[in-house]
Amino acid sequence: MSSTKNLRSSNFEVFGKVQGVFFRKYTKKKCDQNQVTGWIINTKHKTVQGTIEGDANSVENVKRWLQTTGSPKSKIDKAEFFGEQMISIKTFETFKIIRDTAEVEKITFQR
């Protein structure tokens, strides 16, 4: 676990054509490039949800990418961010794609 100043955490959900278009793979790549940790998962509602953590600038870069870019074949209708907060220590060591469908019900945000 990493500890630095100005760390931020945010949950997200992205709507649109974001499943079956390598959205999670490209999100992991973008997070790795920005040293952002967390996770992403497909939901049963055809969205993706996740959590991102990192320095404030890196988290903002990833948020902007989730809102406007995504994977080459995705079509983003909207991205929502919630539960954003400053943190003192990262919870995650890496950015993880969660593929286990049994995890979907346990980990997705009920909003």
Residue pairs with C-beta under 8 A, 6 or more apart in sequence:
1 89
1 90
1 91
1 93
2 37
2 89
2 90
2 93
3 88
3 89
3 90
4 55
6 55
6 56
6 86
7 53
7 54
7 55
7 56
7 86
7 87
7 88
7 89
7 90
8 53
8 54
8 55
8 56
8 59
8 84
8 85
8 86
8 87
9 38
9 51
9 52
9 53
9 59
9 83
9 84
9 85
9 86
9 87
9 91
10 51
10 52
10 53
10 59
10 63
10 81
10 82
10 83
10 84
10 85
11 49
11 50
11 51
11 81
11 82
11 83
11 84
11 109
12 49
12 50
12 51
12 52
12 63
12 66
12 79
12 80
12 81
12 82
13 43
13 47
13 48
13 49
13 79
13 80
13 82
13 109
13 111
14 23
14 47
14 48
14 49
14 66
14 70
14 76
14 78
14 79
14 80
15 47
15 76
15 77
15 78
15 79
15 80
16 70
16 74
16 75
16 76
16 77
16 78
17 73
17 74
17 75
18 46
18 47
18 48
18 70
18 71
18 74
18 75
18 76
19 42
19 46
19 47
19 48
21 70
21 71
21 72
21 73
21 74
22 71
22 72
22 73
23 48
23 70
23 71
23 74
24 40
24 41
24 42
24 48
24 97
25 71
25 97
26 70
26 71
26 72
26 74
27 40
27 48
27 50
27 62
27 66
27 70
27 71
27 95
28 40
28 95
28 96
28 97
30 36
30 62
30 65
31 37
31 38
31 52
31 54
31 62
31 95
32 95
34 54
34 58
34 61
34 62
35 54
35 55
35 58
36 52
36 53
36 54
36 58
36 59
36 62
36 95
37 52
37 53
37 54
37 90
37 91
37 92
37 93
37 94
37 95
38 50
38 51
38 52
38 53
38 92
38 95
38 96
39 50
39 51
39 92
39 95
39 96
39 97
39 98
39 107
40 48
40 49
40 50
40 95
40 96
40 97
40 98
41 48
41 49
41 50
41 97
41 98
41 103
41 104
41 107
41 108
42 48
42 104
43 49
43 104
43 108
44 104
44 108
49 108
49 109
51 91
51 92
52 59
52 62
52 63
52 95
53 59
53 87
53 90
53 91
53 92
54 62
54 90
63 79
63 81
66 76
66 79
67 76
67 78
67 79
68 76
69 76
70 76
82 109
82 111
98 104
98 107
